[in-house]
């Protein structure tokens, strides 16, 4: 299918048409490139300014569920239903290495803030930590009793959050010790994300809610209600003041973190929204959907 860029008349957003449903979107650290992972088994890199397709990364043999850039922007990681993580050179799309060891789909990948470690959450109920330099397996975090849908490092790199079952687990990265288990959701936790200052953790769940937790002790700060279906993705703005959530109700919602107020509902997708990500300057939000589009929303 030919890639087509559609710019809405009111220019509130740019819509990039993808050949298949989009599971994950991620901006590069400089905000110039947007990566998308799709059910078509590929990763695609787009020019964020106008949606031009730059390249398609081929190699996975099953759907790509998660994509993320390294902090320096030089490497892209992708997790797939083929049970592997692949590391690609962002500049030209060359495959650097494939990380093998999971025995089920890799559902989420995240780089540590220093870029030296990669975490992967899988349908095999584990989290694995890998050394990026050579792909060596550093540690396996076990304890979840179902698929690990999401992983996220704290900004200082000392803590890893993982979402599975109805819980969020916090782990000490240095030795894999389980620090705490956050309970409160009544259905699967699909997404976790730390605020830029590391003080708050957000979780999105199939119970239709977003919860904000105090990262230091796991205390529940507030529950954000309004979505009418499962919340599949949460992301903080770079200044930490706004949280975006993408849902199977086909909307993206923007919330004020300080008090949980719903600021705006972004409508336009015709299928479930599986992934959201803010640009580094906070002026653009990307959303990927089962309607085979990536939408870039101009904020502010």
Residue pairs with C-beta under 8 A, 6 or more apart in sequence:
1 17
1 19
3 16
3 17
3 18
3 19
3 53
4 17
5 14
5 15
5 16
5 17
5 50
5 51
5 52
6 14
6 15
6 16
6 17
7 14
7 15
8 14
8 15
11 298
12 297
12 298
13 266
13 268
13 295
13 296
13 297
13 298
14 50
14 51
14 295
14 296
15 51
15 268
15 293
15 294
15 295
15 296
16 34
16 36
16 46
16 51
16 293
16 294
16 295
16 296
17 292
17 293
18 36
18 38
18 40
18 44
18 288
18 292
18 293
18 294
19 38
19 40
19 292
20 38
20 39
20 40
20 292
21 38
21 39
21 271
21 274
21 289
21 290
21 291
21 292
22 36
22 37
22 38
22 39
22 274
22 275
22 288
22 289
22 290
22 292
22 293
22 294
23 37
23 38
23 39
23 63
23 64
23 65
23 66
23 274
23 275
23 288
24 35
24 36
24 37
24 64
24 65
24 66
24 67
24 274
24 275
24 288
25 34
25 35
25 36
25 37
25 67
25 275
25 276
25 277
25 286
25 287
25 288
25 294
26 34
26 35
26 67
26 68
26 69
26 277
26 286
27 33
27 34
27 35
27 48
27 69
27 277
27 278
27 279
27 280
27 284
27 286
28 34
28 35
28 48
28 69
28 73
28 90
29 69
29 71
29 72
29 73
29 280
30 73
30 280
31 48
31 279
31 280
31 281
31 284
32 47
32 48
32 49
33 45
33 46
33 47
33 48
33 54
33 69
33 73
33 90
34 45
34 46
34 47
34 48
34 286
34 294
34 296
35 43
35 44
35 45
35 46
35 67
35 68
35 69
35 76
36 43
36 44
36 46
36 67
36 288
36 294
37 43
37 63
37 64
37 65
37 66
37 67
37 78
37 79
38 44
38 63
38 64
39 63
39 64
40 63
41 58
41 60
41 61
41 62
41 63
41 64
41 80
41 82
42 56
42 57
42 58
42 60
42 64
43 56
43 57
43 60
43 64
43 67
43 76
43 78
43 88
44 53
44 55
44 56
44 57
45 53
45 54
45 55
45 56
45 57
45 76
45 90
45 93
46 52
46 53
46 54
46 294
47 54
48 279
48 284
48 286
48 296
51 294
51 296
55 92
55 93
56 93
57 76
57 78
57 86
57 88
57 93
57 95
59 86
59 95
59 98
60 78
60 80
60 81
60 82
60 84
60 86
61 80
61 82
62 80
62 81
62 82
62 105
63 80
63 81
64 78
64 79
64 80
64 81
65 79
65 80
65 81
65 105
65 106
65 107
65 108
66 77
66 78
66 79
66 106
66 107
66 108
66 109
67 76
67 77
67 78
67 79
67 109
68 76
68 77
68 109
68 110
68 111
69 75
69 76
69 77
69 90
69 111
70 76
70 77
70 90
70 111
70 115
70 132
71 111
71 113
71 114
71 115
72 115
73 90
74 89
74 90
74 91
75 87
75 88
75 89
75 90
75 96
75 111
75 115
75 132
76 87
76 88
76 89
76 90
77 85
77 86
77 87
77 88
77 109
77 111
77 118
78 85
78 86
78 88
78 109
79 85
79 105
79 106
79 107
79 108
79 109
79 120
79 121
79 122
80 86
80 105
80 106
81 105
81 106
82 105
83 100
83 102
83 103
83 104
83 105
83 106
83 122
84 98
84 99
84 100
84 102
84 106
85 98
85 99
85 102
85 106
85 109
85 118
85 120
85 130
86 95
86 97
86 98
86 99
87 95
87 96
87 97
87 98
87 99
87 118
87 132
87 135
88 94
88 95
88 96
89 95
89 96
97 134
97 135
98 135
99 118
99 120
99 128
99 130
99 135
99 137
101 128
101 137
102 120
102 122
102 123
102 124
102 126
102 128
103 122
103 124
104 122
104 123
104 124
104 125
104 147
105 122
105 123
105 147
106 120
106 121
106 122
106 123
107 121
107 122
107 123
107 147
107 148
107 149
107 150
108 120
108 121
108 148
108 149
108 150
108 151
109 118
109 119
109 120
109 121
109 151
110 118
110 119
110 151
110 152
110 153
110 160
111 117
111 118
111 119
111 132
111 153
112 118
112 119
112 153
112 157
112 173
113 153
113 155
113 156
113 157
114 157
115 132
116 131
116 132
116 133
117 129
117 130
117 131
117 132
117 138
117 157
117 173
118 129
118 130
118 132
119 127
119 128
119 129
119 130
119 151
119 153
119 160
120 127
120 128
120 130
120 151
121 127
121 147
121 148
121 149
121 150
121 151
121 162
121 163
121 164
122 128
122 147
122 148
123 147
123 148
124 147
125 142
125 144
125 145
125 146
125 147
125 148
125 164
126 140
126 141
126 142
126 144
126 148
127 140
127 141
127 144
127 148
127 151
127 160
127 162
127 171
128 137
128 139
128 140
128 141
129 137
129 138
129 139
129 140
129 141
129 160
129 173
129 176
130 136
130 137
130 138
131 137
131 138
139 175
139 176
140 176
141 160
141 162
141 171
141 176
141 178
143 169
143 178
144 162
144 164
144 165
144 167
144 169
145 164
145 165
146 164
146 165
146 188
147 164
148 162
148 163
148 164
149 163
149 164
149 188
149 189
149 190
149 191
150 161
150 162
150 163
150 189
150 190
150 191
150 192
151 160
151 161
151 162
151 163
151 192
152 160
152 161
152 192
152 193
152 194
152 201
153 159
153 160
153 161
153 173
153 194
154 160
154 161
154 194
154 198
154 215
155 194
155 196
155 197
155 198
156 198
157 173
158 172
158 173
158 174
159 170
159 171
159 172
159 173
159 179
159 215
160 170
160 171
160 173
161 168
161 169
161 170
161 171
161 192
161 194
161 201
162 168
162 169
162 171
162 192
163 169
163 188
163 189
163 190
163 191
163 192
163 203
164 188
164 189
165 188
165 189
166 183
166 185
166 186
166 187
166 188
166 189
166 205
166 207
167 181
167 182
167 183
167 185
167 189
168 181
168 182
168 185
168 189
168 192
168 201
168 203
168 213
169 178
169 180
169 181
169 182
170 178
170 179
170 180
170 181
170 182
170 201
170 215
170 218
171 177
171 178
171 179
172 179
180 217
180 218
181 218
182 201
182 203
182 213
182 218
182 220
184 211
184 220
184 223
185 203
185 205
185 207
185 209
185 211
186 205
186 207
187 205
187 206
187 207
187 230
188 205
188 206
189 203
189 204
189 205
189 206
190 204
190 205
190 206
190 230
190 231
190 232
190 233
191 202
191 203
191 204
191 231
191 232
191 233
191 234
192 201
192 202
192 203
192 204
192 234
193 201
193 202
193 234
193 235
193 236
194 200
194 201
194 202
194 215
194 236
195 201
195 202
195 215
195 236
195 240
195 257
196 236
196 238
196 239
196 240
197 240
198 215
199 214
199 215
199 216
200 212
200 213
200 214
200 215
200 221
200 236
200 240
200 257
201 212
201 213
201 214
201 215
202 210
202 211
202 212
202 213
202 234
202 236
202 243
203 210
203 211
203 213
203 234
204 210
204 231
204 232
204 233
204 234
204 245
204 247
205 211
205 230
205 231
206 230
206 231
207 230
208 225
208 227
208 228
208 229
208 230
208 231
208 247
209 223
209 224
209 225
209 227
209 231
210 223
210 224
210 227
210 231
210 234
210 243
210 245
210 255
211 220
211 222
211 223
211 224
212 220
212 221
212 222
212 223
212 224
212 243
212 257
212 260
213 219
213 220
213 221
214 220
214 221
222 259
222 260
223 260
224 243
224 245
224 255
224 260
224 262
226 253
226 262
226 265
227 245
227 247
227 249
227 251
227 253
228 247
228 249
229 247
229 248
229 249
229 272
230 247
230 248
230 272
231 245
231 246
231 247
232 246
232 247
232 248
232 272
232 273
232 274
232 275
233 244
233 245
233 246
233 273
233 274
233 275
233 276
234 243
234 244
234 245
234 246
234 276
235 243
235 244
235 276
235 277
235 278
236 242
236 243
236 244
236 257
236 278
237 243
237 244
237 278
237 282
238 278
238 280
238 281
238 282
239 282
240 257
241 256
241 257
241 258
242 254
242 255
242 256
242 257
242 263
242 282
243 254
243 255
243 257
244 252
244 253
244 254
244 255
244 276
244 278
244 285
245 252
245 253
245 255
245 276
246 252
246 273
246 274
246 275
246 276
246 287
246 288
246 289
247 253
247 272
247 273
248 272
248 273
249 272
250 267
250 269
250 270
250 271
250 272
250 273
250 289
250 291
251 265
251 266
251 267
251 269
251 273
252 265
252 266
252 269
252 273
252 276
252 285
252 287
252 297
253 262
253 264
253 265
253 266
254 262
254 263
254 264
254 265
254 266
254 285
254 299
255 261
255 262
255 263
256 263
266 285
266 287
266 297
268 295
269 287
269 289
269 291
269 293
269 295
270 289
270 291
271 289
271 290
271 291
271 292
272 289
272 290
273 287
273 288
273 289
274 288
274 289
274 290
275 286
275 287
275 288
276 285
276 286
276 287
276 288
277 285
277 286
278 284
278 285
278 286
279 285
279 286
282 299
282 300
283 298
283 299
283 300
284 296
284 297
284 298
284 299
285 296
285 297
285 299
286 294
286 295
286 296
286 297
287 294
287 295
287 297
288 294
289 295
